């Protein structure tokens, strides 16, 4: 992903749009996002066994570049996206 490009993040049919790619020294294959903007990507039944809190640190996603994101409208995204 090119730094500064707009992206759509997808997880099993759930979509969050309007994200901007920013380059950080993270391990290959890893991504980071702010919450609550990315909450839509975490299924309600994806919770920790003991605390029952959302398991937001292990969500498998796909990132579509801006050109591919021009398809159907995103179901959620940051304000103003």
CORURNOR-V291533 format. One record per helix or strand of 2 or more residues. SS is the DSSP state (A for helix, B for strand). FROM is the first residue (numbers start at 1). LEN is the number of residues. If there is no record, write none. Layout:
# CORURNOR-V291533
ss=<SS/SS>
from=<FROM/FROM>
len=<LEN/LEN>
This chain:
# CORURNOR-V291533
ss=<B/B/A/A/B/A>
from=<6/14/39/56/62/68>
len=<6/7/3/3/4/3>
